């Protein structure tokens, strides 16, 4: 079967290039942080400014921002928006990854399939730093999740699985059409408000909620919050988790198929 | 004694779709490919190269030289036909440089990482590369500040020091000065003696005498001749001189002929 052969090919490629993947992820991360004078500081300041803005709008401007299920709004916001920082960045980087790395496979024989992986891993390095800061803040406010913090590994992995599957599709489409990138930016802006990041899901009519839950980011953001703030175990929403993983599986297989179909044409599309 | 065949090409075709805009790339996914006209960059190319050969590749602009080199380097794939390549290939083309923001040393390291070399090996090659390139303080400057000559010096130094089984030099030395080109020739000579295979693409075939032993002449995407240098070179010179004498009208007619031969109009299989 073609699908099976494709899967075997991709698994081989990743295994054979483990070292290259980790070194290129690190290189990618370092280029992003050292390209500006205060590179490392911006890693922290950019998200801090954004959180500050939303906090101001909601608590000072709109006079809402009441505590949510016993957690101050600002902490509730941080726990949900930090994974969102990863998603918005990784979705854009992922779709851009093959095009922006085209200078490599134009010049040397290169396993194109690892490009979305290391581009994504580089974004996860920033994510790890941000999560460490969130845990420090929670500790300071007396909301430290304790052993539940280990669940973050699971939700980070789930995020990775989703983002990688998506990247294999979007990076191929972005090669076919330069307009796709613009469309994707608008979709992300839309998704930001469609996912319960700045507003609590309780505010939503019960009839609409199931439709919003079709969005896999809903599951992930909810998972991060459950873990960081409410000590809900991984088994907290079994049906929703099942839906999420089936969706990821379908998305992943589709992504691999799209990638394998076009990977030999990428160099001719430039 | 017969030597191993390291490159075997059998009936290679490389056909590109000719799009009028980016939009049509997308629509081509949903339509059969016969909806756009196509360009045959390579047509029925067959040849065999043995280990230790130094092949001079000649042909006028657009004859398919670079396309063929990309296929051999494993960067792009033939549309039809068989291509077998034995061993590690390194392609050096004009405008070398991976990341223009990075300096020379960082580019060396990045290239090493991209090629999957160990840290130790990159470290060991660094000094050798720096010495061979001989561009002084510029090695610590971003590559965007390099002249085309410096770029080609560093690029060549890296390609040589990677020690590939097959080295392809695609016009990359055209911008180097005489002394450096001589240094490169000496070095490639040494490579050849140790059993490496070299493809040398150039517009000035006079340099190939005494350096290459075989010559591949591409014309309009086809192999015109593939033989010993002594056989091909006089014929190619003759061809070029003949081209120079052509009138504008005759050149136009030739161009039209070529397009008729190489472009497959839309709608035709």
HADDOCK unambig.tbl for C-alpha pairs under 7 A between the chains (distance, minus, plus):
assign (segid A and resid 20 and name CA) (segid B and resid 113 and name CA) 6.45 0.50 0.50
assign (segid A and resid 20 and name CA) (segid B and resid 114 and name CA) 6.84 0.50 0.50
assign (segid A and resid 20 and name CA) (segid B and resid 116 and name CA) 5.69 0.50 0.50
assign (segid A and resid 103 and name CA) (segid B and resid 98 and name CA) 6.69 0.50 0.50
assign (segid A and resid 105 and name CA) (segid B and resid 75 and name CA) 6.48 0.50 0.50
assign (segid A and resid 106 and name CA) (segid B and resid 75 and name CA) 6.38 0.50 0.50
assign (segid A and resid 108 and name CA) (segid B and resid 75 and name CA) 6.26 0.50 0.50
assign (segid A and resid 108 and name CA) (segid B and resid 91 and name CA) 6.93 0.50 0.50
assign (segid A and resid 109 and name CA) (segid B and resid 73 and name CA) 6.73 0.50 0.50
assign (segid A and resid 109 and name CA) (segid B and resid 74 and name CA) 5.45 0.50 0.50
assign (segid A and resid 109 and name CA) (segid B and resid 75 and name CA) 5.09 0.50 0.50
assign (segid A and resid 176 and name CA) (segid B and resid 25 and name CA) 6.00 0.50 0.50
assign (segid A and resid 176 and name CA) (segid B and resid 26 and name CA) 5.58 0.50 0.50
assign (segid A and resid 177 and name CA) (segid B and resid 22 and name CA) 6.45 0.50 0.50
assign (segid A and resid 177 and name CA) (segid B and resid 23 and name CA) 6.78 0.50 0.50
assign (segid A and resid 177 and name CA) (segid B and resid 26 and name CA) 6.19 0.50 0.50
assign (segid A and resid 264 and name CA) (segid B and resid 76 and name CA) 6.86 0.50 0.50
assign (segid A and resid 264 and name CA) (segid B and resid 77 and name CA) 6.73 0.50 0.50
assign (segid A and resid 267 and name CA) (segid B and resid 76 and name CA) 6.45 0.50 0.50
